[in-house]
Amino acid sequence: MKALTCHEGPRRRGARTDLVVALAGNPNVGKSTVFNRLTGLEVLTTNHPGTTIDVTTAVARVAGRTITLVDLPGIYCLTCASEDQCAARAALLEHPPDAVVAILDATNLARNLYLVLQLLDLGLPVVVALNLADAAERAGIRIDVPQLEERLGVPVIPTVATRGEGLGAALAAAVRAVERPRVRGHRYGPALEDEITQLAARLDGQSPLPGRGAVLLMLEGGAAAETVLAGFDAAALEVWREDLRAAAERLAQRYGEPAALAVARERHALADRIAKKATLSRGEFTGRWAWRLATRPATGIPLLLVTLAALFAGLFWGGGLLARGVDATWARYASPLIRAPVLYLFGPGGLARTLLWGLDAGLNAVLSVGIPYVLTFYLLLGVLEDTGYLNAATVLLDRVLRGMGLSGRAAVPLVAGAGCNVPAIIGLRALRTERERLIAGTLITLVPCSARTAVIFGAVAYLIGWPWALLLYAIVTVVILAAGWGLNRVIPGSAADLLMEIFPFRVPTPRTVLRKTWVRVREFVFVAVPIVLAGSVILGGLYETGLIQAAVRPLAPVVEGWLGLPAVAGLTLVFAFLRKELALQLLVALAVVQFGRGAENLLSFMNRDQLFTYALVNTLYVPCIATAAVLARALGRRRAVLISLGTVALAVFLGGLTIRLLRLF
Amino acid sequence: MPEPSSLALMPAGARATITAVPVEDATLAGELAALRLLPGERVEVVEVIPFGGPLLVQTAGGVYALSRRLAGRIAVVPAGAAEE
């Protein structure tokens, strides 16, 4: 299925479903957990985050009906500030879903109700999922659910998304809400209501949105206002703009502030009143000390270093253990089982040997070099993400990021880049300015993704020792900082301002972490294996037929002459444009064929200096074909080509320099 | 009576009432409004990250990190002045 675009509703996307239900809510309230839980239960098809906008959809079956679930990016309001927020707004306004499940953080009811009121103003059928009910209970917060239902005029279902509690009920309520007549239970102050009523009466039926919602959106201003009057002819548009301006002026006089602020104030006041009525006990928040610990440099920097060290150690020990285990198991059981039938069927000739490159050595490499480190990395990253620590670390690092022309918001895609560059670059849409997207996009391509981490650990940490891997990361960090610093000076403009919610720390839930890890590693297993198989069979064919000499000849001046690596290693670096971990996997396959089983044999092939240089070049040069493609879509083809060529030049230059320096010691 | 000041000048632990927010940029104003960073709202500075780092500010809507520059565009009166 193809991704959603701004002009294409979920319904036109091929899947024929009865209903479209959107999941909306503030950032970090557990929307995606709800989505995963619901679609994981009875999922038919799943779409992963789109390439054009960040709306994820999946089809689920509830009570005999097929439902398209739309997971929207987190928003506080319908004011459009970045591409992802625009996507959420478009999904709600341009192709209104049949119902909306508004997911609320029960620990911060009043602020979360602001969005609910805005959705209700738009006349959307809303069901409230009062999520994090367990966290609220732990904090001593007690909410009177029937009271909240009465005040809002919509069903309210307490949920604990991480455990799946209440989610089925919420979705069933959403299905029922579609049929239910829409009643609006809330009213703002009389001055505002008067203006709304007068204008809405004239607008009803003329705008695709209900009059009341349309008028409020226009009074609030911003990009959303333009959507409402999109279909009007020039004359009518002029009249409407004049009337709106007059209404906004009257409101500004009445409230003593711009109409947009007056509307926001009225809505907050109402949300506050509803929250107060529905809150039986307010509880007490006791987590401030943790923020202080994580954001004050005196304690925050040591904590950050400890966290990074733990990540590194986890990868070194955990990934290494897994790699050795898989390697031994493969040699003992899988390899003989594969070799025997291949040799029986094809005889001991070149064809069988070429096939064994892929089926034996290639698969061995993907299982022992790629997956152990990728799996361990995502597991550790998942735990880290789930604690909410990254959020606080962003605040600590804001100063460093600003030196590179980035706001703290850019930390999210940069960290995501350490997993995989592709979603990280898609995540650039959350940044506000083109300048910030350009700088962050360039830097993301330099962030070692889990595939490159697998190569660093598999080749450097595993074979020549962890201090060397640490040195390699230090070099890459300096390169990223220098590139950011340079771009910030070269590109006109300045860093965007940070404005970000800080969330309480949470204890990670194993289920959420494991699920996230599986979803991320799954891609590796299903996409990487065929590519590694094909790559190693091609390399095997070249090797067995002797054509490899001709293939590596054009690379020799750079690879042998400048980088000091065996020319065939250069060929694996070229193949790695398909997938970065392929570089080492092909090298391991090559070593297995030439020197026998065991990744240690890479050392008979390349020495310490060469392995280090090889991993460094592999880490720095153009990430991979998928990254280059999404980069072209995010920043334009010309910039993507420039960035890609720039990284190749950088990698080759630094690689040659490194091996010369290493030879001195 | 405390002088009107900017949020960026408040020390950690200080309480204040917002008197003005930047309204020239409708999108920014809308976002600040949704987070309850509005004139008349009370705020508490939870933490000030040194070396020109951001501020953590508690509002009735939650805790937010604001860059020093953005905080500098939000006018406040320190607590005491507005409450009396």
Interface residues (C-beta under 8 A of the other chain):
Chain A: Y76 C77 T79 C80 A81 N108 A110 R111 Y114 L115 E220 G221 G222 A223 E257 P258 A260 L261 A264 R265 H268 D272 R288 W291 R292 T295 R296 P297 T394 V395 L396 D398 R399 R402 S407 G408 D497 L498 L499 M500 E501 I502
Chain B: V21 V23 A26 T27 L28 A29 G30 E31 L32 A33 A34 L35 R36 L38 P39 G40 V46 E47 I49 P50 F51 G52 G53 P54 L56 A60 G61 G62 V63 Y64 A65 L66 S67 R69 L70
